[in-house]
Amino acid sequence: MIEQGSDEWKRLRLGRATASRMADICATTKTGWGASRANYAAQLIAERLTGVVAESYTNAAMEWGTATEAEARSAYSFFQGVTVETVDFVPHPAIDMSGASPDGLVGVDGLVEIKCPSTATQIDTLLRGKIPEKYILQMTWQMACTGRRWCDFVSFDPRMPENLRLFVTRIERDDVLVLDLEDKVREFLAEVHAKTVTLQEMAA
């Protein structure tokens, strides 16, 4: 299996619509689609034209999350009494050039999505007990790609007291939302493809 975050893994996802960017694909304003949707489309078009993975921005918080993910996965596995199988990239079964990279497969029907946030975000998550919509969209697309029925959202911060380090809540598959996302992704990818072809013809 290819390690998530590696250069080879990034090449697997090149030019493809992925779960972590569902919120961008769905972004709207009062007058139409949002700027983040256009920016993501431009990224995929450039990747398809050049064959080069777009450089991604990283900061200390993101590096912390990457470094802490394995510990979070172990904590979730232990306290939930489950085995987590890691996976690199799962293509959508019916929509070409799209897919997802879940943080783990759980049992026959489940997934896990792991976040290792700042302590301030962990405290807010514990007090609110809710998941931001962008993560619900991400997990729903993961379920659409894998056929799984639920996804556990995990927020983990080892800097907190032991009984406040791990937050877990389960999102059940919403088939109506799955169909809506599939429609939006098809429309988005059709636009990306059309613009890519036009630019290829201009460059020829």
Backbone as JSON Lines, residues from 0, in Angstrom:
{"i":0,"aa":"M","n":[0.84,-1.2,0.0],"ca":[0.0,0.0,0.0],"c":[0.87,1.25,0.0]}
{"i":1,"aa":"I","n":[0.44,2.26,-0.73],"ca":[1.16,3.52,-0.81],"c":[0.82,4.38,0.42]}
{"i":2,"aa":"E","n":[1.82,4.96,1.03],"ca":[1.61,5.76,2.24],"c":[0.94,7.09,1.89]}
{"i":3,"aa":"Q","n":[-0.12,7.42,2.62],"ca":[-0.8,8.7,2.41],"c":[0.17,9.84,2.7]}
{"i":4,"aa":"G","n":[0.14,10.85,1.82],"ca":[1.02,12.0,1.98],"c":[2.31,11.89,1.2]}
{"i":5,"aa":"S","n":[2.65,10.7,0.74],"ca":[3.89,10.5,-0.02],"c":[3.74,11.07,-1.44]}
{"i":6,"aa":"D","n":[4.87,11.24,-2.12],"ca":[4.83,11.76,-3.49],"c":[4.06,10.81,-4.41]}
{"i":7,"aa":"E","n":[4.24,9.5,-4.2],"ca":[3.53,8.52,-5.02],"c":[2.02,8.61,-4.8]}
{"i":8,"aa":"W","n":[1.62,8.82,-3.54],"ca":[0.19,8.99,-3.21],"c":[-0.37,10.24,-3.87]}
{"i":9,"aa":"K","n":[0.4,11.31,-3.85],"ca":[-0.06,12.56,-4.48],"c":[-0.25,12.37,-5.98]}
{"i":10,"aa":"R","n":[0.62,11.56,-6.59],"ca":[0.47,11.29,-8.03],"c":[-0.79,10.47,-8.32]}
{"i":11,"aa":"L","n":[-1.17,9.6,-7.37],"ca":[-2.41,8.83,-7.53],"c":[-3.62,9.75,-7.65]}
{"i":12,"aa":"R","n":[-3.57,10.87,-6.96],"ca":[-4.7,11.79,-6.87],"c":[-4.62,12.94,-7.88]}
{"i":13,"aa":"L","n":[-3.56,12.96,-8.68],"ca":[-3.33,14.07,-9.6],"c":[-4.51,14.27,-10.55]}
{"i":14,"aa":"G","n":[-5.02,15.48,-10.59],"ca":[-6.1,15.83,-11.5],"c":[-7.46,15.27,-11.12]}
{"i":15,"aa":"R","n":[-7.55,14.64,-9.96],"ca":[-8.8,14.0,-9.56],"c":[-9.51,14.78,-8.45]}
{"i":16,"aa":"A","n":[-10.83,14.74,-8.46],"ca":[-11.63,15.35,-7.39],"c":[-11.64,14.4,-6.2]}
{"i":17,"aa":"T","n":[-11.24,14.9,-5.04],"ca":[-11.12,14.04,-3.87],"c":[-11.99,14.52,-2.71]}
{"i":18,"aa":"A","n":[-12.17,13.62,-1.75],"ca":[-13.1,13.87,-0.64],"c":[-12.74,15.1,0.17]}
{"i":19,"aa":"S","n":[-11.45,15.33,0.38],"ca":[-11.04,16.45,1.23],"c":[-11.39,17.81,0.63]}
{"i":20,"aa":"R","n":[-11.75,17.82,-0.65],"ca":[-12.09,19.1,-1.31],"c":[-13.57,19.2,-1.68]}
{"i":21,"aa":"M","n":[-14.41,18.35,-1.09],"ca":[-15.85,18.4,-1.37],"c":[-16.46,19.75,-1.01]}
{"i":22,"aa":"A","n":[-15.99,20.35,0.09],"ca":[-16.55,21.64,0.49],"c":[-16.25,22.71,-0.55]}
{"i":23,"aa":"D","n":[-15.08,22.61,-1.2],"ca":[-14.75,23.56,-2.26],"c":[-15.63,23.34,-3.48]}
{"i":24,"aa":"I","n":[-15.84,22.08,-3.84],"ca":[-16.68,21.76,-5.0],"c":[-18.11,22.27,-4.78]}
{"i":25,"aa":"C","n":[-18.57,22.23,-3.54],"ca":[-19.95,22.63,-3.22],"c":[-20.08,24.1,-2.85]}
{"i":26,"aa":"A","n":[-18.97,24.83,-2.81],"ca":[-19.0,26.21,-2.32],"c":[-19.84,27.12,-3.21]}
{"i":27,"aa":"T","n":[-20.74,27.87,-2.58],"ca":[-21.59,28.81,-3.31],"c":[-21.61,30.17,-2.61]}
{"i":28,"aa":"T","n":[-22.02,31.18,-3.39],"ca":[-22.29,32.51,-2.84],"c":[-23.74,32.84,-3.17]}
{"i":29,"aa":"K","n":[-24.16,34.05,-2.87],"ca":[-25.53,34.45,-3.19],"c":[-25.78,34.5,-4.69]}
{"i":30,"aa":"T","n":[-24.7,34.63,-5.46],"ca":[-24.86,34.8,-6.9],"c":[-24.43,33.59,-7.73]}
{"i":31,"aa":"G","n":[-23.92,32.57,-7.08],"ca":[-23.49,31.39,-7.84],"c":[-22.41,30.61,-7.12]}
{"i":32,"aa":"W","n":[-21.54,29.97,-7.89],"ca":[-20.48,29.17,-7.3],"c":[-19.44,30.06,-6.62]}
{"i":33,"aa":"G","n":[-18.81,29.51,-5.6],"ca":[-17.82,30.25,-4.83],"c":[-16.44,30.24,-5.46]}
{"i":34,"aa":"A","n":[-15.58,31.16,-4.99],"ca":[-14.23,31.3,-5.52],"c":[-13.39,30.05,-5.26]}
{"i":35,"aa":"S","n":[-13.62,29.39,-4.14],"ca":[-12.8,28.21,-3.82],"c":[-13.06,27.08,-4.81]}
{"i":36,"aa":"R","n":[-14.27,27.02,-5.36],"ca":[-14.59,26.02,-6.39],"c":[-13.78,26.3,-7.66]}
{"i":37,"aa":"A","n":[-13.76,27.56,-8.07],"ca":[-13.0,27.94,-9.26],"c":[-11.51,27.7,-9.06]}
{"i":38,"aa":"N","n":[-11.01,28.0,-7.86],"ca":[-9.59,27.79,-7.58],"c":[-9.22,26.31,-7.62]}
{"i":39,"aa":"Y","n":[-10.1,25.47,-7.08],"ca":[-9.84,24.03,-7.11],"c":[-9.89,23.5,-8.54]}
{"i":40,"aa":"A","n":[-10.86,23.98,-9.32],"ca":[-10.93,23.58,-10.73],"c":[-9.65,23.95,-11.45]}
{"i":41,"aa":"A","n":[-9.15,25.15,-11.2],"ca":[-7.92,25.6,-11.85],"c":[-6.73,24.71,-11.46]}
{"i":42,"aa":"Q","n":[-6.69,24.29,-10.21],"ca":[-5.62,23.39,-9.75],"c":[-5.66,22.07,-10.53]}
{"i":43,"aa":"L","n":[-6.86,21.48,-10.64],"ca":[-6.98,20.2,-11.34],"c":[-6.67,20.34,-12.83]}
{"i":44,"aa":"I","n":[-7.11,21.45,-13.43],"ca":[-6.82,21.68,-14.85],"c":[-5.31,21.77,-15.07]}
{"i":45,"aa":"A","n":[-4.63,22.53,-14.21],"ca":[-3.19,22.68,-14.33],"c":[-2.47,21.34,-14.15]}
{"i":46,"aa":"E","n":[-2.95,20.54,-13.2],"ca":[-2.34,19.22,-12.98],"c":[-2.52,18.34,-14.2]}
{"i":47,"aa":"R","n":[-3.7,18.38,-14.8],"ca":[-3.95,17.55,-15.98],"c":[-3.12,18.01,-17.18]}
{"i":48,"aa":"L","n":[-2.93,19.32,-17.32],"ca":[-2.18,19.86,-18.44],"c":[-0.68,19.58,-18.32]}
{"i":49,"aa":"T","n":[-0.18,19.62,-17.1],"ca":[1.27,19.52,-16.89],"c":[1.74,18.16,-16.4]}
{"i":50,"aa":"G","n":[0.82,17.39,-15.78],"ca":[1.22,16.13,-15.16],"c":[2.02,16.33,-13.89]}
{"i":51,"aa":"V","n":[1.99,17.55,-13.36],"ca":[2.74,17.88,-12.15],"c":[1.76,18.16,-11.01]}
{"i":52,"aa":"V","n":[2.0,17.53,-9.86],"ca":[1.14,17.73,-8.69],"c":[1.29,19.17,-8.19]}
{"i":53,"aa":"A","n":[0.17,19.84,-7.94],"ca":[0.22,21.2,-7.41],"c":[0.87,21.22,-6.04]}
{"i":54,"aa":"E","n":[1.71,22.22,-5.81],"ca":[2.33,22.35,-4.5],"c":[1.26,22.67,-3.46]}
{"i":55,"aa":"S","n":[1.33,21.98,-2.32],"ca":[0.33,22.21,-1.28],"c":[0.96,22.96,-0.12]}
{"i":56,"aa":"Y","n":[0.17,23.85,0.43],"ca":[0.61,24.68,1.56],"c":[0.63,23.85,2.84]}
{"i":57,"aa":"T","n":[1.69,23.97,3.61],"ca":[1.74,23.32,4.92],"c":[2.19,24.33,5.98]}
{"i":58,"aa":"N","n":[1.71,24.13,7.19],"ca":[2.16,24.95,8.3],"c":[2.39,24.04,9.51]}
{"i":59,"aa":"A","n":[2.77,24.64,10.62],"ca":[3.11,23.84,11.81],"c":[1.93,23.01,12.29]}
{"i":60,"aa":"A","n":[0.73,23.57,12.22],"ca":[-0.46,22.85,12.69],"c":[-0.73,21.62,11.82]}
{"i":61,"aa":"M","n":[-0.53,21.77,10.51],"ca":[-0.75,20.64,9.6],"c":[0.31,19.56,9.81]}
{"i":62,"aa":"E","n":[1.55,19.99,10.03],"ca":[2.63,19.04,10.3],"c":[2.38,18.29,11.61]}
{"i":63,"aa":"W","n":[1.85,18.99,12.61],"ca":[1.48,18.36,13.88],"c":[0.42,17.29,13.63]}
{"i":64,"aa":"G","n":[-0.58,17.62,12.84],"ca":[-1.64,16.67,12.56],"c":[-1.14,15.41,11.89]}
{"i":65,"aa":"T","n":[-0.24,15.57,10.92],"ca":[0.34,14.42,10.23],"c":[1.15,13.55,11.19]}
{"i":66,"aa":"A","n":[1.95,14.21,12.03],"ca":[2.81,13.48,12.96],"c":[2.03,12.75,14.04]}
{"i":67,"aa":"T","n":[0.84,13.25,14.37],"ca":[0.06,12.71,15.48],"c":[-0.99,11.69,15.03]}
{"i":68,"aa":"E","n":[-1.21,11.56,13.73],"ca":[-2.31,10.73,13.23],"c":[-2.2,9.27,13.64]}
{"i":69,"aa":"A","n":[-1.0,8.7,13.59],"ca":[-0.83,7.28,13.94],"c":[-1.2,7.04,15.41]}
{"i":70,"aa":"E","n":[-0.81,7.97,16.29],"ca":[-1.17,7.85,17.7],"c":[-2.68,7.95,17.88]}
{"i":71,"aa":"A","n":[-3.3,8.84,17.12],"ca":[-4.76,9.0,17.18],"c":[-5.47,7.73,16.71]}
{"i":72,"aa":"R","n":[-4.95,7.12,15.64],"ca":[-5.55,5.89,15.11],"c":[-5.46,4.77,16.14]}
{"i":73,"aa":"S","n":[-4.32,4.68,16.82],"ca":[-4.13,3.66,17.85],"c":[-5.07,3.88,19.03]}
{"i":74,"aa":"A","n":[-5.24,5.13,19.44],"ca":[-6.13,5.45,20.56],"c":[-7.58,5.1,20.2]}
{"i":75,"aa":"Y","n":[-8.0,5.48,18.99],"ca":[-9.35,5.15,18.54],"c":[-9.56,3.65,18.5]}
{"i":76,"aa":"S","n":[-8.61,2.92,17.92],"ca":[-8.7,1.47,17.8],"c":[-8.82,0.82,19.18]}
{"i":77,"aa":"F","n":[-8.02,1.3,20.12],"ca":[-8.01,0.72,21.47],"c":[-9.32,0.99,22.2]}
{"i":78,"aa":"F","n":[-9.73,2.24,22.26],"ca":[-10.89,2.6,23.06],"c":[-12.22,2.15,22.44]}
{"i":79,"aa":"Q","n":[-12.25,2.02,21.1],"ca":[-13.47,1.56,20.43],"c":[-13.47,0.04,20.27]}
{"i":80,"aa":"G","n":[-12.33,-0.59,20.52],"ca":[-12.24,-2.04,20.38],"c":[-12.39,-2.52,18.95]}
{"i":81,"aa":"V","n":[-11.76,-1.79,18.02],"ca":[-11.89,-2.12,16.6],"c":[-10.5,-2.23,15.96]}
{"i":82,"aa":"T","n":[-10.47,-2.86,14.8],"ca":[-9.25,-2.91,14.0],"c":[-9.4,-1.96,12.83]}
{"i":83,"aa":"V","n":[-8.39,-1.14,12.6],"ca":[-8.43,-0.17,11.51],"c":[-7.45,-0.6,10.43]}
{"i":84,"aa":"E","n":[-7.96,-0.72,9.22],"ca":[-7.12,-1.07,8.06],"c":[-6.85,0.19,7.25]}
{"i":85,"aa":"T","n":[-5.59,0.52,7.07],"ca":[-5.27,1.72,6.3],"c":[-5.41,1.45,4.8]}
{"i":86,"aa":"V","n":[-5.65,2.53,4.06],"ca":[-5.9,2.43,2.62],"c":[-5.31,3.69,1.97]}
{"i":87,"aa":"D","n":[-4.91,3.58,0.69],"ca":[-4.3,4.75,0.07],"c":[-5.3,5.6,-0.72]}
{"i":88,"aa":"F","n":[-5.94,5.02,-1.71],"ca":[-6.89,5.79,-2.53],"c":[-7.94,4.85,-3.08]}
{"i":89,"aa":"V","n":[-9.21,5.24,-2.94],"ca":[-10.33,4.44,-3.43],"c":[-11.06,5.23,-4.51]}
{"i":90,"aa":"P","n":[-11.01,4.81,-5.77],"ca":[-11.73,5.52,-6.83],"c":[-13.24,5.4,-6.63]}
{"i":91,"aa":"H","n":[-13.98,6.41,-7.06],"ca":[-15.44,6.29,-7.04],"c":[-15.83,5.22,-8.05]}
{"i":92,"aa":"P","n":[-16.79,4.35,-7.71],"ca":[-17.13,3.22,-8.59],"c":[-17.75,3.61,-9.92]}
{"i":93,"aa":"A","n":[-18.31,4.82,-10.01],"ca":[-19.03,5.17,-11.24],"c":[-18.59,6.51,-11.84]}
{"i":94,"aa":"I","n":[-17.86,7.32,-11.1],"ca":[-17.47,8.64,-11.59],"c":[-15.97,8.68,-11.78]}
{"i":95,"aa":"D","n":[-15.55,8.71,-13.04],"ca":[-14.13,8.7,-13.36],"c":[-13.46,9.97,-12.84]}
{"i":96,"aa":"M","n":[-12.17,9.87,-12.53],"ca":[-11.35,10.99,-12.08],"c":[-11.83,11.56,-10.74]}
{"i":97,"aa":"S","n":[-12.34,10.68,-9.89],"ca":[-12.72,11.09,-8.54],"c":[-12.5,9.93,-7.58]}
{"i":98,"aa":"G","n":[-12.33,10.26,-6.3],"ca":[-12.11,9.22,-5.32],"c":[-11.88,9.79,-3.93]}
{"i":99,"aa":"A","n":[-11.38,8.95,-3.04],"ca":[-11.21,9.36,-1.65],"c":[-10.07,8.59,-1.01]}
{"i":100,"aa":"S","n":[-9.51,9.18,0.03],"ca":[-8.45,8.53,0.82],"c":[-8.85,8.54,2.29]}
{"i":101,"aa":"P","n":[-9.73,7.62,2.7],"ca":[-10.13,7.56,4.1],"c":[-8.92,7.29,5.0]}
{"i":102,"aa":"D","n":[-9.02,7.7,6.25],"ca":[-7.93,7.43,7.2],"c":[-7.92,5.98,7.66]}
{"i":103,"aa":"G","n":[-9.01,5.24,7.38],"ca":[-9.02,3.83,7.7],"c":[-10.35,3.18,7.41]}
{"i":104,"aa":"L","n":[-10.31,1.88,7.11],"ca":[-11.51,1.06,6.99],"c":[-11.73,0.37,8.32]}
{"i":105,"aa":"V","n":[-12.98,0.36,8.81],"ca":[-13.29,-0.23,10.12],"c":[-14.34,-1.33,9.91]}
{"i":106,"aa":"G","n":[-13.95,-2.57,10.19],"ca":[-14.88,-3.67,10.02],"c":[-15.34,-3.8,8.59]}
{"i":107,"aa":"V","n":[-16.59,-4.24,8.43],"ca":[-17.15,-4.45,7.09],"c":[-17.82,-3.19,6.55]}
{"i":108,"aa":"D","n":[-18.41,-2.39,7.46],"ca":[-19.27,-1.29,7.03],"c":[-18.75,0.1,7.34]}
{"i":109,"aa":"G","n":[-17.63,0.21,8.07],"ca":[-17.25,1.51,8.6],"c":[-15.97,2.11,8.06]}
{"i":110,"aa":"L","n":[-15.85,3.41,8.32],"ca":[-14.66,4.19,8.02],"c":[-14.3,5.01,9.24]}
{"i":111,"aa":"V","n":[-13.08,5.56,9.25],"ca":[-12.71,6.52,10.28],"c":[-12.01,7.7,9.62]}
{"i":112,"aa":"E","n":[-12.36,8.89,10.05],"ca":[-11.71,10.12,9.59],"c":[-11.11,10.79,10.82]}
{"i":113,"aa":"I","n":[-9.79,11.0,10.79],"ca":[-9.05,11.45,11.97],"c":[-8.57,12.88,11.79]}
{"i":114,"aa":"K","n":[-8.83,13.71,12.8],"ca":[-8.31,15.06,12.86],"c":[-7.49,15.21,14.14]}
{"i":115,"aa":"C","n":[-6.35,15.86,14.02],"ca":[-5.49,16.14,15.19],"c":[-5.33,17.66,15.26]}
{"i":116,"aa":"P","n":[-6.31,18.35,15.8],"ca":[-6.38,19.81,15.69],"c":[-5.57,20.53,16.77]}
{"i":117,"aa":"S","n":[-5.64,21.85,16.73],"ca":[-5.09,22.65,17.82],"c":[-5.89,22.36,19.08]}
{"i":118,"aa":"T","n":[-5.31,22.67,20.21],"ca":[-6.01,22.44,21.48],"c":[-7.27,23.29,21.56]}
{"i":119,"aa":"A","n":[-7.22,24.51,21.03],"ca":[-8.41,25.37,21.03],"c":[-9.55,24.73,20.25]}
{"i":120,"aa":"T","n":[-9.22,24.12,19.1],"ca":[-10.24,23.46,18.3],"c":[-10.76,22.21,19.0]}
{"i":121,"aa":"Q","n":[-9.87,21.48,19.66],"ca":[-10.29,20.28,20.4],"c":[-11.28,20.66,21.5]}
{"i":122,"aa":"I","n":[-10.98,21.72,22.23],"ca":[-11.87,22.18,23.3],"c":[-13.23,22.57,22.72]}
{"i":123,"aa":"D","n":[-13.22,23.29,21.6],"ca":[-14.47,23.71,20.97],"c":[-15.28,22.5,20.51]}
{"i":124,"aa":"T","n":[-14.6,21.51,19.94],"ca":[-15.27,20.28,19.48],"c":[-15.9,19.54,20.66]}
{"i":125,"aa":"L","n":[-15.17,19.43,21.77],"ca":[-15.68,18.75,22.96],"c":[-16.92,19.46,23.51]}
{"i":126,"aa":"L","n":[-16.88,20.78,23.56],"ca":[-17.98,21.55,24.13],"c":[-19.2,21.59,23.21]}
{"i":127,"aa":"R","n":[-18.96,21.69,21.91],"ca":[-20.06,21.77,20.95],"c":[-20.6,20.4,20.58]}
{"i":128,"aa":"G","n":[-19.72,19.42,20.54],"ca":[-20.14,18.06,20.19],"c":[-20.62,17.92,18.77]}
{"i":129,"aa":"K","n":[-20.23,18.87,17.91],"ca":[-20.68,18.85,16.52],"c":[-19.49,18.83,15.56]}
{"i":130,"aa":"I","n":[-19.75,18.36,14.36],"ca":[-18.74,18.29,13.32],"c":[-18.99,19.4,12.3]}
{"i":131,"aa":"P","n":[-17.97,20.14,11.91],"ca":[-18.16,21.14,10.85],"c":[-18.68,20.49,9.57]}
{"i":132,"aa":"E","n":[-19.51,21.22,8.83],"ca":[-20.15,20.67,7.63],"c":[-19.12,20.18,6.61]}
{"i":133,"aa":"K","n":[-17.97,20.87,6.51],"ca":[-16.98,20.47,5.5],"c":[-16.5,19.04,5.74]}
{"i":134,"aa":"Y","n":[-16.46,18.62,7.01],"ca":[-16.02,17.25,7.3],"c":[-17.13,16.25,7.03]}
{"i":135,"aa":"I","n":[-18.38,16.66,7.21],"ca":[-19.51,15.79,6.88],"c":[-19.52,15.51,5.37]}
{"i":136,"aa":"L","n":[-19.26,16.56,4.57],"ca":[-19.18,16.38,3.12],"c":[-18.02,15.46,2.76]}
{"i":137,"aa":"Q","n":[-16.88,15.65,3.41],"ca":[-15.71,14.81,3.15],"c":[-16.01,13.34,3.46]}
{"i":138,"aa":"M","n":[-16.6,13.08,4.62],"ca":[-16.89,11.71,5.03],"c":[-17.97,11.08,4.16]}
{"i":139,"aa":"T","n":[-18.94,11.88,3.75],"ca":[-20.0,11.37,2.88],"c":[-19.43,10.93,1.54]}
{"i":140,"aa":"W","n":[-18.48,11.69,1.0],"ca":[-17.86,11.29,-0.27],"c":[-17.02,10.04,-0.08]}
{"i":141,"aa":"Q","n":[-16.38,9.91,1.06],"ca":[-15.64,8.68,1.35],"c":[-16.58,7.48,1.35]}
{"i":142,"aa":"M","n":[-17.76,7.65,1.93],"ca":[-18.75,6.56,1.94],"c":[-19.27,6.28,0.53]}
{"i":143,"aa":"A","n":[-19.41,7.34,-0.27],"ca":[-19.86,7.17,-1.66],"c":[-18.84,6.34,-2.45]}
{"i":144,"aa":"C","n":[-17.57,6.57,-2.19],"ca":[-16.52,5.88,-2.95],"c":[-16.31,4.44,-2.47]}
{"i":145,"aa":"T","n":[-16.47,4.22,-1.18],"ca":[-16.17,2.9,-0.6],"c":[-17.39,2.0,-0.46]}
{"i":146,"aa":"G","n":[-18.6,2.59,-0.52],"ca":[-19.81,1.82,-0.3],"c":[-20.09,1.54,1.16]}
{"i":147,"aa":"R","n":[-19.34,2.18,2.04],"ca":[-19.5,1.93,3.48],"c":[-20.73,2.67,4.02]}
{"i":148,"aa":"R","n":[-21.2,2.19,5.2],"ca":[-22.47,2.68,5.74],"c":[-22.31,3.75,6.83]}
{"i":149,"aa":"W","n":[-21.12,3.85,7.41],"ca":[-20.92,4.88,8.45],"c":[-19.45,5.27,8.5]}
{"i":150,"aa":"C","n":[-19.21,6.45,9.1],"ca":[-17.85,6.92,9.29],"c":[-17.74,7.56,10.67]}
{"i":151,"aa":"D","n":[-16.76,7.13,11.45],"ca":[-16.5,7.74,12.75],"c":[-15.57,8.93,12.57]}
{"i":152,"aa":"F","n":[-16.02,10.07,13.08],"ca":[-15.18,11.26,13.11],"c":[-14.4,11.26,14.41]}
{"i":153,"aa":"V","n":[-13.09,11.34,14.31],"ca":[-12.22,11.31,15.49],"c":[-11.44,12.62,15.58]}
{"i":154,"aa":"S","n":[-11.51,13.24,16.73],"ca":[-10.68,14.41,17.01],"c":[-9.8,14.06,18.21]}
{"i":155,"aa":"F","n":[-8.48,14.2,18.04],"ca":[-7.54,13.71,19.05],"c":[-6.48,14.75,19.36]}
{"i":156,"aa":"D","n":[-6.29,15.0,20.65],"ca":[-5.25,15.94,21.09],"c":[-4.56,15.38,22.34]}
{"i":157,"aa":"P","n":[-3.36,14.83,22.19],"ca":[-2.67,14.22,23.34],"c":[-2.18,15.23,24.37]}
{"i":158,"aa":"R","n":[-2.32,16.52,24.06],"ca":[-1.91,17.55,25.01],"c":[-2.99,17.82,26.07]}
{"i":159,"aa":"M","n":[-4.18,17.26,25.84],"ca":[-5.29,17.42,26.78],"c":[-5.22,16.36,27.87]}
{"i":160,"aa":"P","n":[-5.96,16.55,29.0],"ca":[-6.05,15.49,30.01],"c":[-6.55,14.19,29.37]}
{"i":161,"aa":"E","n":[-6.18,13.06,29.94],"ca":[-6.38,11.77,29.28],"c":[-7.82,11.54,28.85]}
{"i":162,"aa":"N","n":[-8.79,11.88,29.69],"ca":[-10.19,11.58,29.34],"c":[-10.8,12.63,28.4]}
{"i":163,"aa":"L","n":[-10.0,13.6,27.98],"ca":[-10.48,14.62,27.03],"c":[-9.66,14.63,25.74]}
{"i":164,"aa":"R","n":[-8.82,13.63,25.57],"ca":[-7.96,13.59,24.38],"c":[-8.68,13.1,23.14]}
{"i":165,"aa":"L","n":[-9.66,12.22,23.34],"ca":[-10.29,11.54,22.21],"c":[-11.78,11.86,22.14]}
{"i":166,"aa":"F","n":[-12.2,12.43,21.01],"ca":[-13.61,12.69,20.74],"c":[-14.0,11.85,19.54]}
{"i":167,"aa":"V","n":[-15.08,11.07,19.68],"ca":[-15.55,10.21,18.58],"c":[-17.06,10.39,18.41]}
{"i":168,"aa":"T","n":[-17.47,10.64,17.19],"ca":[-18.91,10.65,16.9],"c":[-19.12,10.02,15.52]}
{"i":169,"aa":"R","n":[-20.23,9.34,15.38],"ca":[-20.47,8.56,14.15],"c":[-21.46,9.27,13.23]}
{"i":170,"aa":"I","n":[-21.12,9.29,11.94],"ca":[-22.0,9.82,10.9],"c":[-22.49,8.65,10.07]}
{"i":171,"aa":"E","n":[-23.81,8.48,10.01],"ca":[-24.39,7.42,9.18],"c":[-24.49,7.9,7.73]}
{"i":172,"aa":"R","n":[-24.42,6.96,6.82],"ca":[-24.53,7.28,5.4],"c":[-25.88,7.93,5.11]}
{"i":173,"aa":"D","n":[-25.86,9.04,4.38],"ca":[-27.06,9.75,3.97],"c":[-27.14,9.62,2.44]}
{"i":174,"aa":"D","n":[-27.98,8.71,1.97],"ca":[-28.03,8.42,0.54],"c":[-28.5,9.61,-0.29]}
{"i":175,"aa":"V","n":[-29.35,10.45,0.28],"ca":[-29.8,11.66,-0.43],"c":[-28.62,12.61,-0.64]}
{"i":176,"aa":"L","n":[-27.82,12.78,0.41],"ca":[-26.64,13.64,0.29],"c":[-25.61,13.04,-0.66]}
{"i":177,"aa":"V","n":[-25.47,11.72,-0.65],"ca":[-24.56,11.05,-1.58],"c":[-24.94,11.37,-3.02]}
{"i":178,"aa":"L","n":[-26.23,11.23,-3.34],"ca":[-26.69,11.51,-4.71],"c":[-26.47,12.97,-5.09]}
{"i":179,"aa":"D","n":[-26.71,13.87,-4.15],"ca":[-26.5,15.3,-4.4],"c":[-25.03,15.59,-4.68]}
{"i":180,"aa":"L","n":[-24.15,15.01,-3.87],"ca":[-22.72,15.2,-4.09],"c":[-22.28,14.61,-5.43]}
{"i":181,"aa":"E","n":[-22.81,13.45,-5.77],"ca":[-22.45,12.83,-7.05],"c":[-22.84,13.73,-8.22]}
{"i":182,"aa":"D","n":[-24.02,14.36,-8.15],"ca":[-24.44,15.29,-9.19],"c":[-23.48,16.47,-9.28]}
{"i":183,"aa":"K","n":[-23.12,17.03,-8.13],"ca":[-22.23,18.2,-8.1],"c":[-20.83,17.84,-8.63]}
{"i":184,"aa":"V","n":[-20.34,16.67,-8.26],"ca":[-19.01,16.25,-8.72],"c":[-19.02,16.01,-10.23]}
{"i":185,"aa":"R","n":[-20.07,15.39,-10.74],"ca":[-20.16,15.17,-12.2],"c":[-20.14,16.51,-12.94]}
{"i":186,"aa":"E","n":[-20.92,17.47,-12.46],"ca":[-20.96,18.8,-13.09],"c":[-19.6,19.48,-13.02]}
{"i":187,"aa":"F","n":[-18.98,19.41,-11.85],"ca":[-17.66,20.02,-11.64],"c":[-16.62,19.41,-12.56]}
{"i":188,"aa":"L","n":[-16.58,18.07,-12.63],"ca":[-15.58,17.4,-13.46],"c":[-15.83,17.62,-14.95]}
{"i":189,"aa":"A","n":[-17.09,17.77,-15.34],"ca":[-17.4,18.07,-16.74],"c":[-16.82,19.44,-17.12]}
{"i":190,"aa":"E","n":[-16.94,20.39,-16.21],"ca":[-16.37,21.72,-16.46],"c":[-14.85,21.65,-16.54]}
{"i":191,"aa":"V","n":[-14.25,20.91,-15.6],"ca":[-12.79,20.76,-15.6],"c":[-12.31,20.13,-16.9]}
{"i":192,"aa":"H","n":[-13.01,19.08,-17.34],"ca":[-12.62,18.38,-18.57],"c":[-12.74,19.31,-19.79]}
{"i":193,"aa":"A","n":[-13.86,20.04,-19.88],"ca":[-14.08,20.91,-21.04],"c":[-13.01,21.99,-21.13]}
{"i":194,"aa":"K","n":[-12.67,22.59,-20.0],"ca":[-11.66,23.65,-20.0],"c":[-10.27,23.08,-20.3]}
{"i":195,"aa":"T","n":[-10.01,21.88,-19.81],"ca":[-8.72,21.24,-20.08],"c":[-8.56,20.98,-21.57]}
{"i":196,"aa":"V","n":[-9.6,20.45,-22.19],"ca":[-9.56,20.17,-23.63],"c":[-9.36,21.45,-24.43]}
{"i":197,"aa":"T","n":[-10.08,22.5,-24.06],"ca":[-9.95,23.79,-24.77],"c":[-8.52,24.31,-24.67]}
{"i":198,"aa":"L","n":[-7.94,24.23,-23.5],"ca":[-6.57,24.72,-23.31],"c":[-5.54,23.85,-24.03]}
{"i":199,"aa":"Q","n":[-5.79,22.55,-24.07],"ca":[-4.9,21.66,-24.82],"c":[-4.92,22.01,-26.29]}
{"i":200,"aa":"E","n":[-6.09,22.33,-26.81],"ca":[-6.22,22.7,-28.24],"c":[-5.52,24.03,-28.51]}
{"i":201,"aa":"M","n":[-5.6,24.95,-27.55],"ca":[-4.94,26.24,-27.7],"c":[-3.43,26.09,-27.68]}
{"i":202,"aa":"A","n":[-2.94,25.12,-26.91],"ca":[-1.5,24.92,-26.77],"c":[-0.91,24.1,-27.9]}
{"i":203,"aa":"A","n":[-1.77,23.44,-28.67],"ca":[-1.29,22.53,-29.73],"c":[-0.68,23.31,-30.91]}
